[in-house]
Amino acid sequence: MIRGLDRQDRRRKWRYKVLITPIKSETRGCNVGLVAAKRIVQDKGPDFMTAAEILGGPAALRRCARVFSDIKTAGTLSRRMKRELVWLHRLLTLDLGGDPVSMDAACFAAIEPDDPRVHGICRAADFLDDLLVEIAADNPACDIIPPWISPCAA
């Protein structure tokens, strides 16, 4: 117990704080990818964070929350943010679950295929795929988005 809260209570409080942080509305120039990313974070942020926690544990939840917080306050979509969104896409599509000793593989193995949360994870992966395609279409020279996600990338 630290400061009167156990670990679970601190995690809930921290997640709530991240999700209610207001989104910075102004962006530099016309950055369609950033506007789309901010919209997705605002609308589907809790779904992404839940899916990241289910498939990657607390470390993935923290990483997801950090990139969402950065996107909310960003004026431009940086290379790091794009890399983190690709990482999240790989996590949600189980591309990172190949290493049998990784935390991702352990979390994935704990989920039953008929678990109702699987449908939410699949929906979150689809939303993120659409976002990455939109980001790649906005910036065809971007080399962060893998070509298998979008034919515009590469």
C-alpha positions in Angstrom: 0.0 0.0 0.0 1.4 3.3 -1.1 -0.3 6.6 0.0 -3.4 4.7 1.1 -4.1 3.1 -2.3 -3.4 -0.5 -3.3 -1.9 -1.2 -6.7 -5.3 -1.9 -8.4 -6.8 1.4 -7.1 -3.8 3.4 -8.2 -4.0 1.8 -11.7 -7.7 2.7 -12.0 -7.1 6.3 -10.8 -4.2 6.7 -13.2 -6.2 5.3 -16.2 -9.1 7.6 -15.4 -6.7 10.6 -15.3 -5.2 9.8 -18.7 -8.6 9.4 -20.3 -10.1 12.7 -19.1 -7.1 14.8 -20.1 -8.5 17.4 -22.6 -7.4 17.2 -26.2 -5.5 20.1 -27.6 -7.6 21.3 -30.5 -5.2 23.3 -32.6 -2.8 21.5 -34.9 0.0 23.0 -37.1 -1.0 23.0 -40.7 -3.5 20.5 -42.1 -2.5 17.2 -40.5 -5.3 14.8 -41.4 -3.5 11.9 -39.7 -3.2 13.7 -36.4 -6.8 14.9 -36.5 -7.9 11.3 -37.1 -5.6 10.0 -34.3 -7.1 12.5 -31.9 -10.6 11.5 -32.9 -9.9 7.8 -32.4 -8.1 8.4 -29.1 -11.1 10.4 -27.8 -13.8 8.0 -29.1 -12.1 4.6 -28.7 -9.3 5.2 -26.1 -10.7 3.1 -23.3 -11.2 0.2 -25.8 -7.6 0.4 -26.9 -6.3 0.6 -23.4 -8.4 -2.4 -22.3 -7.2 -4.4 -25.2 -3.6 -3.5 -24.6 -3.8 -4.5 -21.0 -5.4 -7.8 -21.9 -2.9 -8.7 -24.5 0.3 -7.1 -23.1 -0.2 -6.6 -19.4 0.5 -3.5 -17.3 3.6 -2.5 -19.3 1.5 -2.4 -22.6 -1.2 -0.4 -20.8 1.3 2.2 -19.7 2.9 2.4 -23.2 -0.6 2.8 -24.7 -1.6 5.5 -22.2 1.7 7.4 -22.8 1.2 7.5 -26.6 -2.5 8.5 -26.2 -1.5 11.3 -23.8 1.1 12.5 -26.3 -1.4 12.4 -29.2 -3.9 14.4 -27.2 -1.5 17.3 -26.7 0.5 17.1 -29.9 0.6 19.7 -32.6 2.0 17.3 -35.2 2.1 13.5 -35.4 5.8 12.6 -34.7 7.7 9.6 -35.9 7.7 8.2 -32.4 3.9 8.4 -32.2 3.5 6.6 -35.5 5.9 3.9 -34.4 3.9 3.5 -31.2 0.7 3.2 -33.1 2.3 0.5 -35.3 3.4 -1.3 -32.2 -0.1 -1.1 -30.8 -1.5 -2.5 -34.1 1.0 -5.3 -33.9 0.0 -6.1 -30.3 -3.7 -6.1 -31.2 -3.2 -8.3 -34.3 -1.1 -10.7 -32.2 1.9 -10.1 -34.4 4.0 -9.7 -31.2 2.8 -13.0 -29.7 5.3 -15.2 -31.5 8.0 -15.3 -28.8 6.8 -18.0 -26.4 8.7 -16.5 -23.4 7.4 -12.9 -23.9 4.7 -11.3 -21.7 2.5 -10.8 -24.8 2.5 -14.5 -25.5 1.6 -15.3 -21.9 -1.3 -12.8 -21.9 -2.5 -14.1 -25.2 -2.4 -17.7 -24.0 -4.6 -16.8 -21.0 -7.5 -15.7 -23.2 -10.1 -18.2 -24.4 -11.2 -17.9 -28.0 -14.9 -17.6 -27.0 -14.1 -14.9 -24.5 -16.4 -11.9 -25.2 -13.4 -9.5 -24.9 -11.9 -11.0 -28.1 -14.6 -9.3 -30.2 -13.7 -5.9 -28.6 -10.0 -6.5 -29.3 -10.8 -7.3 -32.9 -12.9 -4.2 -33.3 -10.1 -2.1 -31.7 -7.6 -3.6 -34.2 -9.8 -2.8 -37.1 -10.2 0.8 -36.0 -6.4 1.1 -35.6 -5.9 -0.4 -39.0 -8.2 2.2 -40.5 -6.3 5.0 -38.7 -2.9 3.7 -39.9 -4.2 3.6 -43.5 -5.4 7.2 -43.1 -2.1 8.3 -41.7 -0.2 6.6 -44.6 -2.6 8.2 -47.1 -1.9 11.6 -45.6 1.8 11.2 -45.8 2.9 8.8 -48.6 6.6 9.3 -47.9 6.2 8.0 -44.4 8.4 4.9 -43.9 7.0 4.1 -40.4 3.8 2.5 -41.6 4.5 -1.0 -42.9 3.5 -1.7 -46.5 1.3 -4.7 -45.5 -1.0 -2.3 -43.7 -1.4 0.1 -46.6 -0.5 0.0 -50.2 0.2 3.8 -49.9 3.0 3.2 -47.4 6.6 2.4 -48.2 
